[in-house]
Amino acid sequence: KNVEELQEVAKKAKVILNFAGTPYADKALPVVDACASNGCSYVDITGEAPFMKTSAEMYDAKAKENKALILHSCGYDSIPCDLAAFMAAKAMRERHGMVCSKIRNAVSFRGGVSGGTIHSGLHLLSSSEVENAEAFKDPYGLNPSGSQRGPDTADGGDTDLPRWDDLNQRWLMMCPLSNPSSRTVRRSNALMGYEYGQGVSYGEGMAVPGPVSGWLGTAGMGFFVGLLLFAPTRWALTKWALPSPGQGPSRKVMEEGYFTVRAVAQGEHLKDGKHPTVAAQVQSGTGGDPGYKCTALMSVESALCCALQREKLAAGGVH
């Protein structure tokens, strides 16, 4: 609330980590403004695509002018999928000398439910006046203004329904966190001058044992979202069933959680009569719960990079 104090902090700091969301949309822009105005790096763990779009529209030019690096989604949203796609595309260029026509990420994870994530999602679902709400609906909603669009029509690339993925050789279904993650990957490709490919199709999904589990999981997610869209059931769920902001999983769940993201990329051109493929994998190891322990590790590491290795990073802007 104290804008002058924020400005003073940003003048003295190398980087500010902002964990005060739920949602970020109504709290974080003054912090971004202070960092962009004073050449201070900024790191958060938001998964709110409309907020990220607004941040880029309002502060990208100012951040570039003052060499401030603004980094959104530096947790489980969206580092693992972003990094896996980057590694696969890089391997395709190095091994086969070409860009990609398709990249598919298969995500496996176990972890608890974050009250903050749920209530940020409720804000997007229940508010009729969310600025840049189209970023939530458009697969290319986070791409820079005027950038080239690709062929994707869904978070999964061509569909969010359960499907057999030929590249990963796995059944996939809609992943609950693919909305911000898939848009972040597409934005990264555009910001890097389409190093993955100008016409590349990117998609991600949650790995499941087979079509039955995929359809049951999709139906369950659809039913849950329907309950959240209906005001009376939304009120009842938030009052008696869902965790509140700041509440999360037990220590046991946080210790035993994990994630694995496997990216498989397909080359744009034929080589020896077929399109070459490469794979890359990002996994949590002993990191623990994706949304809590791993997110804490990834966001702090991101901030340390800004503080200690700033000269090796991008010149500035909203990323």
Buried (B, 14 or more C-beta within 10 A) or exposed (E): EEEEEBBEBBEEBEBBBBBEBBBBBEBBBEBBBBBBBBBBBBBBBBBBBBBBBBBBBBBBBBBBEBBBBBBBBBBBBBBBBBBBBBBBBBBBBEEBEBBBBBBBBBBBBEBBBBBBBBBBBBBBEEBEEBBBBEBBEBBBBBBBEEBEEBEBBBBBBEBBBBBEBEBBEBBBBBBBBBBBBBBBBBBBBBBEEBBBBBBBBBBBBBBBEEEEEBBEBBEEBEEEEEBBEEEEBBEEBBEEEBBEBEEBBEEEBBEBBBBBBBBBBBBBEEEEEEBBBBBBBBBBEEBBBBBBBBBBBBBEEBBEBBEEEBEEBEEBBBB
